[in-house]
Amino acid sequence: MFTGMKHVPFSKDFIEEITTHYPTPFHIYDEAAIREHAQRFQGAFSWVPGGFKNYFAVKALPNPHILQIVRDEGMGFDCSSYAELELVERIGVRGEEIIFTSNDTPAYEYQKARDLGAIINLDDLSHVDYLHEHVGMPDLICMRYNPGPLKEGNVIIGNPEEAKYGFTREQLFEGYRKAREYGATRFGLHTMVASNELNSEYFVETAQILFDLVVELKEQLDIRIEFVNLGGGIGIPYRPEDSPVDYEFVSRGIRAAYDATIVPAGLDPLRVVTENGRVITGPYGYLIGRVLHKKDIYKEYIGLDANMAHLMRPGMYGAYHHITVLGREDAPATKTYDVTGSLCENNDKFAIDRKLPEIEIGDLIAIHETGAHGHSMGFNYNGKPRSAELLMRPDRSVKLIRRAETTEDLFRTIVWDGV
């Protein structure tokens, strides 16, 4: 329910104590909230006759401590690269607990996925031959459908017709024919056409499109799809006025589509899976920074010790992230600021023309919803080291789960013969 407010799960004094051990900036994640939400999300789809599983998108928050938490809550993992495959392998995950969905993929990455027994999800018709020739066709194969004009995308992922991902409808049927000729006997179907979507009906529509395809593939090719992967894309309410996706509404809608399409076709039970990352951890991460400077020229600026290298979404997408001035949670927002970092780029801004309480040098700032695509999208422009990551445990203790980079870390890969 919209309250017009966003809250943080800690006080200014709590964070000040943490900074005596771990200097700002840092990302901090709320373990108890992640666990509770993961349980609620998976529970909403417990009706699925063939079984439901969310494959957590590793790219959202690729830290093994977080991955272990969502694994404890029954989730698998959606990987998009060799490093992500190796990361989940290092926490003991193998087999069909992994879906490997990539694009423009080199053979060695497919080989790694095959070695792990992961479900390989192909992105293009040409990749059917490529996989067969370089790695061999696995028994179970999945393919990514791009519905083109049948479905609208959104600003982050683009419209399907302009996106680089997936098979056309005609290519999809040809891809399954080829895969079967190459020895595949088990099949999955996938699509992913939006990112950070808050319209609950969108996901029901996606399910219906895939369910219809499942029936057509059976009728035309005599191929029985074992599971449909509805993709990820469930958004989070970054703005106070946003409403979250209604899981119960989505669940009821998908169930109705399943009962109306899959059951009469004799294709029940069918597994239904998703690959959401953002919505699982995103709301439960915060970037903590301290105010270093105030600048008053044509506008008023607040300069933090954090910068776009620690959270690029506002600069890259113009994305909104809510800001709380710790210790002034209830103070009126009487000032208008641009909140910036120190990079030599004018888009290094966390907020533009943001109404906030009056801010002083030394204040602590919490930037909300950085638990997905926050630290993981970090970079080192201007030689800025990436920040630490901390985990706030259910007992309120705080654990370092990734140390901050140092200048030496940045220089370690340079090959240079100078003095």
Summary of the structure (lengths in Angstrom):
residues: 419
radius of gyration: 22.9
end to end distance: 61.6
largest distance: 75.0
contacts: 1388
relative contact order: 0.16
helix: 34%
strand: 23%
